[in-house]
Amino acid sequence: MEWARATCADGRIITGVIRGDALHPRAHLGAEEDTGAPEPLANLTLLPPCTPAKFIGLWNNFHAAAERNGWTPPDHPLYFLKPDTALSGPGATVTLPACAGRVLFEGELGIVIGKTCHNATADQAQDAIFGYTCVNDLTSIDILNADPSFPQWTRAKGFDGFGVIGPVIATGLDWQALTIKVLVDGRERQSYPASDMIMPPSQIVSLLSRDMTLHPGDVIACGTSIGARPIKVGNKVEVVIEGIGTLTVTLAAEDAAG
């Protein structure tokens, strides 16, 4: 099942399930019954498929990247938080601030939480996972490492629009069978299997739930593997995960006045 969130031509914002060429409204994410007439997808503008109160991103969660960089696999998720203003969705144009310097794409699988989750066992955590989405975790690598006394994870990853998710939330997927690909201007730049994760989704959710209560709609980006690289103004970046879809973003320059 594919869940989406969209703006209608009359300005209404609806959440629902995609069936055929229409979005069938539901009262909220995970609701079982349709609540209105279906809206043709052709008349809708897709938004981020959920509005997370917490957007959590992982670092060092893939064996291939850890081996290449000489990193020790962690015992607990290494993570950062993106602010809500970093959220953007399918088809967005994201401004690259001049101060950001070099910005990397990071194509990732995203976990979407469906149930409140606190101090969860692995089984409880698995039950709390609603579905999966595509993530592009944009990162200013220059800002991240600018001050040797303090890596600036929040600033480097928190600019407006730097947390791209969508186009849908897919349920019922076998995450181990997924491959995350990234295309820049149509050229494949990243391709790696989700099965190479150091910590699987249920373990990620269980351990994070010991640090903070997770709520429905929260998003956890599972981290990226090898192949992330700089992008520039004018590039079109697509994160592609079969079963979820293609998440496209275009990069723009900061207005001189801004």
Contacts in CASP RR format, 6 or more apart in sequence:
PFRMAT RR
TARGET T0000
AUTHOR 0000-0000-0000
METHOD contacts of the structure
MODEL  1
MEWARATCADGRIITGVIRGDALHPRAHLGAEEDTGAPEPLANLTLLPPC
TPAKFIGLWNNFHAAAERNGWTPPDHPLYFLKPDTALSGPGATVTLPACA
GRVLFEGELGIVIGKTCHNATADQAQDAIFGYTCVNDLTSIDILNADPSF
PQWTRAKGFDGFGVIGPVIATGLDWQALTIKVLVDGRERQSYPASDMIMP
PSQIVSLLSRDMTLHPGDVIACGTSIGARPIKVGNKVEVVIEGIGTLTVT
LAAEDAAG
1 17 0 8 1.000
1 170 0 8 1.000
1 171 0 8 1.000
1 172 0 8 1.000
2 17 0 8 1.000
2 18 0 8 1.000
2 168 0 8 1.000
2 169 0 8 1.000
2 170 0 8 1.000
2 171 0 8 1.000
3 15 0 8 1.000
3 16 0 8 1.000
3 17 0 8 1.000
3 18 0 8 1.000
3 29 0 8 1.000
3 30 0 8 1.000
3 49 0 8 1.000
3 168 0 8 1.000
3 169 0 8 1.000
3 170 0 8 1.000
3 171 0 8 1.000
4 15 0 8 1.000
4 16 0 8 1.000
4 17 0 8 1.000
4 18 0 8 1.000
4 23 0 8 1.000
4 46 0 8 1.000
4 49 0 8 1.000
4 167 0 8 1.000
4 168 0 8 1.000
4 169 0 8 1.000
5 13 0 8 1.000
5 14 0 8 1.000
5 15 0 8 1.000
5 16 0 8 1.000
5 46 0 8 1.000
5 47 0 8 1.000
5 48 0 8 1.000
5 49 0 8 1.000
5 50 0 8 1.000
5 51 0 8 1.000
6 13 0 8 1.000
6 14 0 8 1.000
6 23 0 8 1.000
6 39 0 8 1.000
6 41 0 8 1.000
6 44 0 8 1.000
6 45 0 8 1.000
6 46 0 8 1.000
6 47 0 8 1.000
7 13 0 8 1.000
7 44 0 8 1.000
7 45 0 8 1.000
7 47 0 8 1.000
8 14 0 8 1.000
8 39 0 8 1.000
8 43 0 8 1.000
8 44 0 8 1.000
9 43 0 8 1.000
9 44 0 8 1.000
13 47 0 8 1.000
14 23 0 8 1.000
14 25 0 8 1.000
14 39 0 8 1.000
15 25 0 8 1.000
15 26 0 8 1.000
15 28 0 8 1.000
15 29 0 8 1.000
15 49 0 8 1.000
16 23 0 8 1.000
16 24 0 8 1.000
16 25 0 8 1.000
16 26 0 8 1.000
17 23 0 8 1.000
17 24 0 8 1.000
17 26 0 8 1.000
17 34 0 8 1.000
18 24 0 8 1.000
18 41 0 8 1.000
18 168 0 8 1.000
19 38 0 8 1.000
21 40 0 8 1.000
21 41 0 8 1.000
21 42 0 8 1.000
22 38 0 8 1.000
22 39 0 8 1.000
22 40 0 8 1.000
22 41 0 8 1.000
23 38 0 8 1.000
23 39 0 8 1.000
23 41 0 8 1.000
23 44 0 8 1.000
24 34 0 8 1.000
24 36 0 8 1.000
24 38 0 8 1.000
25 34 0 8 1.000
25 35 0 8 1.000
25 36 0 8 1.000
25 37 0 8 1.000
25 38 0 8 1.000
25 39 0 8 1.000
26 32 0 8 1.000
26 33 0 8 1.000
26 34 0 8 1.000
26 35 0 8 1.000
27 33 0 8 1.000
27 35 0 8 1.000
29 50 0 8 1.000
29 112 0 8 1.000
29 114 0 8 1.000
29 130 0 8 1.000
29 169 0 8 1.000
29 216 0 8 1.000
29 217 0 8 1.000
30 114 0 8 1.000
30 130 0 8 1.000
46 89 0 8 1.000
46 90 0 8 1.000
46 91 0 8 1.000
46 166 0 8 1.000
46 167 0 8 1.000
47 89 0 8 1.000
47 90 0 8 1.000
48 87 0 8 1.000
48 88 0 8 1.000
48 89 0 8 1.000
48 90 0 8 1.000
48 165 0 8 1.000
48 166 0 8 1.000
49 112 0 8 1.000
49 133 0 8 1.000
49 165 0 8 1.000
49 166 0 8 1.000
49 167 0 8 1.000
49 168 0 8 1.000
49 169 0 8 1.000
50 112 0 8 1.000
50 133 0 8 1.000
50 165 0 8 1.000
50 169 0 8 1.000
50 217 0 8 1.000
50 219 0 8 1.000
51 84 0 8 1.000
51 87 0 8 1.000
51 217 0 8 1.000
52 84 0 8 1.000
52 87 0 8 1.000
52 217 0 8 1.000
52 218 0 8 1.000
52 219 0 8 1.000
53 84 0 8 1.000
53 215 0 8 1.000
53 217 0 8 1.000
53 218 0 8 1.000
54 81 0 8 1.000
54 212 0 8 1.000
54 214 0 8 1.000
54 215 0 8 1.000
54 218 0 8 1.000
54 219 0 8 1.000
55 81 0 8 1.000
55 82 0 8 1.000
55 83 0 8 1.000
55 84 0 8 1.000
55 86 0 8 1.000
55 87 0 8 1.000
55 163 0 8 1.000
55 218 0 8 1.000
55 219 0 8 1.000
55 221 0 8 1.000
56 79 0 8 1.000
56 80 0 8 1.000
56 81 0 8 1.000
56 82 0 8 1.000
56 208 0 8 1.000
56 218 0 8 1.000
56 219 0 8 1.000
56 220 0 8 1.000
56 221 0 8 1.000
57 79 0 8 1.000
57 80 0 8 1.000
57 81 0 8 1.000
57 82 0 8 1.000
57 137 0 8 1.000
57 157 0 8 1.000
57 220 0 8 1.000
57 221 0 8 1.000
57 222 0 8 1.000
57 223 0 8 1.000
58 77 0 8 1.000
58 78 0 8 1.000
58 79 0 8 1.000
58 199 0 8 1.000
58 204 0 8 1.000
58 220 0 8 1.000
58 221 0 8 1.000
58 222 0 8 1.000
58 223 0 8 1.000
59 78 0 8 1.000
59 79 0 8 1.000
59 80 0 8 1.000
59 223 0 8 1.000
60 66 0 8 1.000
60 71 0 8 1.000
60 73 0 8 1.000
60 74 0 8 1.000
60 78 0 8 1.000
60 198 0 8 1.000
61 74 0 8 1.000
61 77 0 8 1.000
61 78 0 8 1.000
61 197 0 8 1.000
61 198 0 8 1.000
61 199 0 8 1.000
61 204 0 8 1.000
61 222 0 8 1.000
61 223 0 8 1.000
62 192 0 8 1.000
62 196 0 8 1.000
62 197 0 8 1.000
62 198 0 8 1.000
62 223 0 8 1.000
62 224 0 8 1.000
62 225 0 8 1.000
62 226 0 8 1.000
63 73 0 8 1.000
63 196 0 8 1.000
63 197 0 8 1.000
63 198 0 8 1.000
64 192 0 8 1.000
64 196 0 8 1.000
64 225 0 8 1.000
64 226 0 8 1.000
65 71 0 8 1.000
65 224 0 8 1.000
65 225 0 8 1.000
65 226 0 8 1.000
66 72 0 8 1.000
66 73 0 8 1.000
66 198 0 8 1.000
68 226 0 8 1.000
73 198 0 8 1.000
74 198 0 8 1.000
74 199 0 8 1.000
76 207 0 8 1.000
77 199 0 8 1.000
77 204 0 8 1.000
77 207 0 8 1.000
77 208 0 8 1.000
79 208 0 8 1.000
80 153 0 8 1.000
80 154 0 8 1.000
80 157 0 8 1.000
81 154 0 8 1.000
82 137 0 8 1.000
82 154 0 8 1.000
82 157 0 8 1.000
82 158 0 8 1.000
82 162 0 8 1.000
82 163 0 8 1.000
83 154 0 8 1.000
83 158 0 8 1.000
85 158 0 8 1.000
85 160 0 8 1.000
85 161 0 8 1.000
86 157 0 8 1.000
86 158 0 8 1.000
86 159 0 8 1.000
86 160 0 8 1.000
86 161 0 8 1.000
86 162 0 8 1.000
86 163 0 8 1.000
87 161 0 8 1.000
87 163 0 8 1.000
87 165 0 8 1.000
88 94 0 8 1.000
88 160 0 8 1.000
88 161 0 8 1.000
88 162 0 8 1.000
88 163 0 8 1.000
88 164 0 8 1.000
88 165 0 8 1.000
88 249 0 8 1.000
89 164 0 8 1.000
89 165 0 8 1.000
89 166 0 8 1.000
89 167 0 8 1.000
89 247 0 8 1.000
89 249 0 8 1.000
90 166 0 8 1.000
90 167 0 8 1.000
90 247 0 8 1.000
90 248 0 8 1.000
91 248 0 8 1.000
91 249 0 8 1.000
91 250 0 8 1.000
92 161 0 8 1.000
92 164 0 8 1.000
92 249 0 8 1.000
92 250 0 8 1.000
93 249 0 8 1.000
93 250 0 8 1.000
93 251 0 8 1.000
93 252 0 8 1.000
94 138 0 8 1.000
94 160 0 8 1.000
94 161 0 8 1.000
94 162 0 8 1.000
94 164 0 8 1.000
94 249 0 8 1.000
94 250 0 8 1.000
94 251 0 8 1.000
94 252 0 8 1.000
95 159 0 8 1.000
95 160 0 8 1.000
95 161 0 8 1.000
95 251 0 8 1.000
95 252 0 8 1.000
95 253 0 8 1.000
95 254 0 8 1.000
95 255 0 8 1.000
96 103 0 8 1.000
96 232 0 8 1.000
96 233 0 8 1.000
96 251 0 8 1.000
96 252 0 8 1.000
96 253 0 8 1.000
96 254 0 8 1.000
97 159 0 8 1.000
97 254 0 8 1.000
98 253 0 8 1.000
98 254 0 8 1.000
99 143 0 8 1.000
100 140 0 8 1.000
100 142 0 8 1.000
100 143 0 8 1.000
100 159 0 8 1.000
101 140 0 8 1.000
101 141 0 8 1.000
101 142 0 8 1.000
101 143 0 8 1.000
102 140 0 8 1.000
102 141 0 8 1.000
102 142 0 8 1.000
102 230 0 8 1.000
103 138 0 8 1.000
103 139 0 8 1.000
103 140 0 8 1.000
103 141 0 8 1.000
103 230 0 8 1.000
103 231 0 8 1.000
103 232 0 8 1.000
103 251 0 8 1.000
104 138 0 8 1.000
104 139 0 8 1.000
104 141 0 8 1.000
104 228 0 8 1.000
104 229 0 8 1.000
104 230 0 8 1.000
104 231 0 8 1.000
105 136 0 8 1.000
105 138 0 8 1.000
105 182 0 8 1.000
105 184 0 8 1.000
105 189 0 8 1.000
105 190 0 8 1.000
105 228 0 8 1.000
105 229 0 8 1.000
105 231 0 8 1.000
105 237 0 8 1.000
105 239 0 8 1.000
106 135 0 8 1.000
106 136 0 8 1.000
106 137 0 8 1.000
106 138 0 8 1.000
106 139 0 8 1.000
106 223 0 8 1.000
106 224 0 8 1.000
106 228 0 8 1.000
107 134 0 8 1.000
107 135 0 8 1.000
107 136 0 8 1.000
107 137 0 8 1.000
107 180 0 8 1.000
107 182 0 8 1.000
107 190 0 8 1.000
107 224 0 8 1.000
107 228 0 8 1.000
107 239 0 8 1.000
108 134 0 8 1.000
108 135 0 8 1.000
108 136 0 8 1.000
108 137 0 8 1.000
108 180 0 8 1.000
108 221 0 8 1.000
108 222 0 8 1.000
108 223 0 8 1.000
108 224 0 8 1.000
108 239 0 8 1.000
109 132 0 8 1.000
109 134 0 8 1.000
109 135 0 8 1.000
109 175 0 8 1.000
109 178 0 8 1.000
109 180 0 8 1.000
109 194 0 8 1.000
109 221 0 8 1.000
109 222 0 8 1.000
109 223 0 8 1.000
109 241 0 8 1.000
110 132 0 8 1.000
110 133 0 8 1.000
110 134 0 8 1.000
110 135 0 8 1.000
110 165 0 8 1.000
110 219 0 8 1.000
110 220 0 8 1.000
110 221 0 8 1.000
110 222 0 8 1.000
111 129 0 8 1.000
111 131 0 8 1.000
111 132 0 8 1.000
111 201 0 8 1.000
111 204 0 8 1.000
111 205 0 8 1.000
111 219 0 8 1.000
111 220 0 8 1.000
111 221 0 8 1.000
111 222 0 8 1.000
112 129 0 8 1.000
112 130 0 8 1.000
112 131 0 8 1.000
112 132 0 8 1.000
112 133 0 8 1.000
112 169 0 8 1.000
112 217 0 8 1.000
112 218 0 8 1.000
112 219 0 8 1.000
113 128 0 8 1.000
113 129 0 8 1.000
113 130 0 8 1.000
113 205 0 8 1.000
113 214 0 8 1.000
113 215 0 8 1.000
113 216 0 8 1.000
113 217 0 8 1.000
113 218 0 8 1.000
113 219 0 8 1.000
113 220 0 8 1.000
114 128 0 8 1.000
114 129 0 8 1.000
114 130 0 8 1.000
114 131 0 8 1.000
114 216 0 8 1.000
114 217 0 8 1.000
115 127 0 8 1.000
115 128 0 8 1.000
115 130 0 8 1.000
115 216 0 8 1.000
116 128 0 8 1.000
116 213 0 8 1.000
116 214 0 8 1.000
116 215 0 8 1.000
116 216 0 8 1.000
117 124 0 8 1.000
117 125 0 8 1.000
117 128 0 8 1.000
117 205 0 8 1.000
117 209 0 8 1.000
117 213 0 8 1.000
117 214 0 8 1.000
117 215 0 8 1.000
118 209 0 8 1.000
118 213 0 8 1.000
118 214 0 8 1.000
119 209 0 8 1.000
119 210 0 8 1.000
120 128 0 8 1.000
120 205 0 8 1.000
120 206 0 8 1.000
120 209 0 8 1.000
121 206 0 8 1.000
122 202 0 8 1.000
122 203 0 8 1.000
122 206 0 8 1.000
123 202 0 8 1.000
124 206 0 8 1.000
125 201 0 8 1.000
125 202 0 8 1.000
125 203 0 8 1.000
125 204 0 8 1.000
125 205 0 8 1.000
125 206 0 8 1.000
125 209 0 8 1.000
126 201 0 8 1.000
126 202 0 8 1.000
126 205 0 8 1.000
128 205 0 8 1.000
128 209 0 8 1.000
128 214 0 8 1.000
129 201 0 8 1.000
129 202 0 8 1.000
129 205 0 8 1.000
130 169 0 8 1.000
130 171 0 8 1.000
130 216 0 8 1.000
130 217 0 8 1.000
131 169 0 8 1.000
131 170 0 8 1.000
131 171 0 8 1.000
131 172 0 8 1.000
131 173 0 8 1.000
132 169 0 8 1.000
132 170 0 8 1.000
132 173 0 8 1.000
132 175 0 8 1.000
132 178 0 8 1.000
132 241 0 8 1.000
132 244 0 8 1.000
133 165 0 8 1.000
133 166 0 8 1.000
133 168 0 8 1.000
133 169 0 8 1.000
133 170 0 8 1.000
133 219 0 8 1.000
133 244 0 8 1.000
133 247 0 8 1.000
134 165 0 8 1.000
134 166 0 8 1.000
134 167 0 8 1.000
134 180 0 8 1.000
134 239 0 8 1.000
134 240 0 8 1.000
134 241 0 8 1.000
134 244 0 8 1.000
134 245 0 8 1.000
134 246 0 8 1.000
134 247 0 8 1.000
135 163 0 8 1.000
135 164 0 8 1.000
135 165 0 8 1.000
135 166 0 8 1.000
135 219 0 8 1.000
135 221 0 8 1.000
135 222 0 8 1.000
135 239 0 8 1.000
135 247 0 8 1.000
136 163 0 8 1.000
136 164 0 8 1.000
136 165 0 8 1.000
136 182 0 8 1.000
136 237 0 8 1.000
136 239 0 8 1.000
136 247 0 8 1.000
136 249 0 8 1.000
137 157 0 8 1.000
137 162 0 8 1.000
137 163 0 8 1.000
137 164 0 8 1.000
137 221 0 8 1.000
137 223 0 8 1.000
137 224 0 8 1.000
138 157 0 8 1.000
138 159 0 8 1.000
138 161 0 8 1.000
138 162 0 8 1.000
138 163 0 8 1.000
138 164 0 8 1.000
139 156 0 8 1.000
139 157 0 8 1.000
139 162 0 8 1.000
140 155 0 8 1.000
140 156 0 8 1.000
140 157 0 8 1.000
140 159 0 8 1.000
141 156 0 8 1.000
141 230 0 8 1.000
143 152 0 8 1.000
143 155 0 8 1.000
143 156 0 8 1.000
144 151 0 8 1.000
144 152 0 8 1.000
144 153 0 8 1.000
144 156 0 8 1.000
144 157 0 8 1.000
145 151 0 8 1.000
146 152 0 8 1.000
157 163 0 8 1.000
164 239 0 8 1.000
164 247 0 8 1.000
164 249 0 8 1.000
165 219 0 8 1.000
165 247 0 8 1.000
166 244 0 8 1.000
166 247 0 8 1.000
167 244 0 8 1.000
167 245 0 8 1.000
167 246 0 8 1.000
167 247 0 8 1.000
168 244 0 8 1.000
168 245 0 8 1.000
170 243 0 8 1.000
170 244 0 8 1.000
170 245 0 8 1.000
173 243 0 8 1.000
173 244 0 8 1.000
175 194 0 8 1.000
175 200 0 8 1.000
175 201 0 8 1.000
176 194 0 8 1.000
176 195 0 8 1.000
176 200 0 8 1.000
177 194 0 8 1.000
177 195 0 8 1.000
178 193 0 8 1.000
178 194 0 8 1.000
178 241 0 8 1.000
178 242 0 8 1.000
178 243 0 8 1.000
178 244 0 8 1.000
179 191 0 8 1.000
179 192 0 8 1.000
179 193 0 8 1.000
179 194 0 8 1.000
179 241 0 8 1.000
179 242 0 8 1.000
180 190 0 8 1.000
180 191 0 8 1.000
180 192 0 8 1.000
180 193 0 8 1.000
180 194 0 8 1.000
180 224 0 8 1.000
180 225 0 8 1.000
180 239 0 8 1.000
180 240 0 8 1.000
180 241 0 8 1.000
181 188 0 8 1.000
181 190 0 8 1.000
181 191 0 8 1.000
181 239 0 8 1.000
181 240 0 8 1.000
181 241 0 8 1.000
182 188 0 8 1.000
182 189 0 8 1.000
182 190 0 8 1.000
182 191 0 8 1.000
182 227 0 8 1.000
182 228 0 8 1.000
182 237 0 8 1.000
182 238 0 8 1.000
182 239 0 8 1.000
182 240 0 8 1.000
183 189 0 8 1.000
183 237 0 8 1.000
183 238 0 8 1.000
183 240 0 8 1.000
184 231 0 8 1.000
184 235 0 8 1.000
184 236 0 8 1.000
184 237 0 8 1.000
184 238 0 8 1.000
185 235 0 8 1.000
185 236 0 8 1.000
186 236 0 8 1.000
186 238 0 8 1.000
189 227 0 8 1.000
189 229 0 8 1.000
190 224 0 8 1.000
190 225 0 8 1.000
190 226 0 8 1.000
190 227 0 8 1.000
190 228 0 8 1.000
190 229 0 8 1.000
192 224 0 8 1.000
192 225 0 8 1.000
192 226 0 8 1.000
192 227 0 8 1.000
194 222 0 8 1.000
196 225 0 8 1.000
197 222 0 8 1.000
199 207 0 8 1.000
201 220 0 8 1.000
201 222 0 8 1.000
204 220 0 8 1.000
204 222 0 8 1.000
205 214 0 8 1.000
205 220 0 8 1.000
208 214 0 8 1.000
208 220 0 8 1.000
231 237 0 8 1.000
231 251 0 8 1.000
232 251 0 8 1.000
233 251 0 8 1.000
233 252 0 8 1.000
233 253 0 8 1.000
234 250 0 8 1.000
234 251 0 8 1.000
234 252 0 8 1.000
235 250 0 8 1.000
235 251 0 8 1.000
236 248 0 8 1.000
236 249 0 8 1.000
236 250 0 8 1.000
236 251 0 8 1.000
237 248 0 8 1.000
237 249 0 8 1.000
237 250 0 8 1.000
237 251 0 8 1.000
238 246 0 8 1.000
238 247 0 8 1.000
238 248 0 8 1.000
239 246 0 8 1.000
239 247 0 8 1.000
240 246 0 8 1.000
240 247 0 8 1.000
END
